[in-house]
Amino acid sequence: MNLTPEQSRLLAEGRMLPIMETFYSIQGEGANTGVAAFFVRIGGCDVGCYWCDVKESWNPDLHPLLPVDDVINLALLHPARSVVITGGEPLLYNLEYLCTQFENAGFQLFLETSGSSPFSGSFDWICLSPKKKAAPLTDVLIRADELKVIVFEDSDFEWAESLTSDLKKDCLLLLQPEWSRREKMMPAIVDYILANPKWMISLQSHKYMKIP
């Protein structure tokens, strides 16, 4: 980014963030499926999974720096008081100010992260969706309320199990088929969960229902 000194300061403080998009919708996957929420998608990702369905979020330079206070005012236009912070990878940025201001405005905060960057902010629910290309940091693993592993191939089951030792005892464990391989991997996921019932299945229900 070609930023002015003032913009650089505000970005470092988390008072401005590169916002790819905001929208009001229903959470379509994971433990909170079905919940109405305001979504804030922050631009920038250093993981870059080849099967990512939001590749346009990777480059933060493509997305305008917006004041966090303006984002909160947009959220207040909608009736739900739940907000999902997603990306990209939100933890690339200082999220302390964003969380404080949303909390002061009466919102519940939900984070979706790969866990590849140091933790910041304060959230009511943390969905950790780790990626093999950049293993999650321990300080994110220990905070996760939900571990959601995307299953692309059979070896992902073993990798998912390897992540569970640092989790809280009550962390929910979910396996979700990668969308383009859902028909192939769904039977394997069903069989795995039947044999290992500590795991549950997560589906991208918003894609089935054709909602954003």
JOJOFEN-V321440 format. One record per residue. RES is the residue in one letter. PHI is phi in radians with two decimals (none if undefined). OMEGA is omega as a letter, one per 30 degrees, with the letter a starting at -180 (* if undefined). Layout:
BEGIN
res: <RES & RES>
phi: <PHI & PHI>
omega: <OMEGA & OMEGA>
END
This chain:
BEGIN
res: <M & N & L & T & P & E & Q & S & R & L & L & A & E & G & R & M & L & P & I & M & E & T & F & Y & S & I & Q & G & E & G & A & N & T & G & V & A & A & F & F & V & R & I & G & G & C & D & V & G & C & Y & W & C & D & V & K & E & S & W & N & P & D & L & H & P & L & L & P & V & D & D & V & I & N & L & A & L & L & H & P & A & R & S & V & V & I & T & G & G & E & P & L & L & Y & N & L & E & Y & L & C & T & Q & F & E & N & A & G & F & Q & L & F & L & E & T & S & G & S & S & P & F & S & G & S & F & D & W & I & C & L & S & P & K & K & K & A & A & P & L & T & D & V & L & I & R & A & D & E & L & K & V & I & V & F & E & D & S & D & F & E & W & A & E & S & L & T & S & D & L & K & K & D & C & L & L & L & L & Q & P & E & W & S & R & R & E & K & M & M & P & A & I & V & D & Y & I & L & A & N & P & K & W & M & I & S & L & Q & S & H & K & Y & M & K & I & P>
phi: <none & -1.68 & -1.93 & -1.28 & -0.97 & -1.17 & -1.11 & -1.07 & -1.14 & -1.17 & -1.16 & -1.09 & -1.42 & 1.33 & -1.49 & -2.25 & -2.47 & -1.32 & -1.72 & -1.28 & -2.87 & -2.27 & -2.79 & -1.85 & -2.75 & -2.04 & -1.05 & -1.78 & -2.57 & 1.44 & -1.19 & -1.85 & -0.93 & 1.71 & -1.49 & -1.25 & -2.75 & -1.64 & -1.77 & -2.10 & -1.76 & -1.63 & -1.37 & 2.01 & -2.63 & -1.87 & -1.71 & 1.16 & -1.17 & -1.17 & -1.68 & -0.98 & -1.67 & -2.34 & -1.06 & -1.15 & -1.49 & -1.15 & -1.62 & -1.15 & -1.17 & -1.45 & -2.16 & -1.22 & -1.28 & -2.11 & -1.13 & -1.02 & -1.06 & -1.18 & -1.11 & -1.13 & -1.10 & -1.14 & -1.10 & -1.20 & -1.32 & -1.96 & -1.28 & -1.26 & -2.01 & -2.13 & -2.29 & -1.85 & -1.71 & -2.43 & -2.69 & 0.90 & -2.16 & -1.06 & -1.31 & -1.18 & -2.13 & -1.31 & -1.79 & -1.07 & -1.14 & -1.00 & -1.16 & -1.08 & -1.23 & -1.13 & -1.09 & -1.10 & -1.51 & 1.60 & -1.69 & -1.47 & -1.99 & -2.10 & -1.93 & -2.04 & -2.56 & -1.46 & 1.34 & -1.45 & -2.18 & -1.01 & -1.32 & -2.61 & 1.63 & -2.43 & -2.27 & -1.39 & -2.64 & -2.10 & -1.70 & -1.68 & -2.09 & -1.31 & -2.20 & -1.07 & -1.17 & -2.63 & -1.00 & -1.18 & -1.34 & -1.07 & -1.22 & -1.62 & -0.93 & -1.24 & -1.70 & -1.10 & -1.62 & -2.62 & -1.82 & -2.01 & -1.74 & -1.44 & -1.76 & -1.82 & -2.61 & -1.05 & -1.15 & -1.20 & -1.15 & -1.10 & -1.12 & -1.03 & -1.08 & -1.16 & -1.58 & -1.46 & -1.18 & -1.66 & -1.39 & -1.09 & -1.09 & -1.70 & -1.15 & -1.34 & -1.99 & -2.24 & -2.03 & -2.23 & -1.17 & -1.09 & -0.96 & -1.25 & -2.10 & -1.09 & -1.17 & -1.34 & -1.54 & -1.02 & -1.04 & -1.17 & -1.15 & -1.04 & -1.07 & -1.15 & -1.21 & -1.08 & -1.49 & -2.34 & -1.25 & -1.23 & -1.60 & -2.20 & -1.72 & -2.11 & -2.09 & -1.46 & -1.12 & -1.13 & -1.30 & -1.13 & -1.52 & 1.01 & -2.06 & -1.22>
omega: <l & a & l & l & l & l & l & l & a & l & l & l & a & l & l & a & l & a & l & a & l & l & l & a & l & l & a & a & l & a & a & l & l & a & l & a & l & a & l & a & a & a & l & l & l & l & l & l & a & l & l & a & l & a & l & l & a & a & a & a & a & a & a & l & a & l & l & l & l & l & l & l & l & l & a & l & a & a & a & l & l & l & l & l & a & a & g & l & a & a & l & a & l & a & a & a & l & a & a & a & l & l & l & l & l & a & l & a & l & l & l & a & l & l & a & a & a & a & l & l & l & a & l & a & a & l & l & l & a & a & a & a & a & a & a & l & a & a & l & l & a & a & a & l & a & l & a & a & l & a & l & a & a & a & a & l & l & l & l & l & a & a & a & a & a & a & l & a & a & l & l & a & a & l & a & l & l & a & a & a & a & a & a & a & a & l & l & l & l & l & a & a & l & l & a & a & l & l & l & l & l & l & l & a & l & l & l & a & l & l & a & *>
END
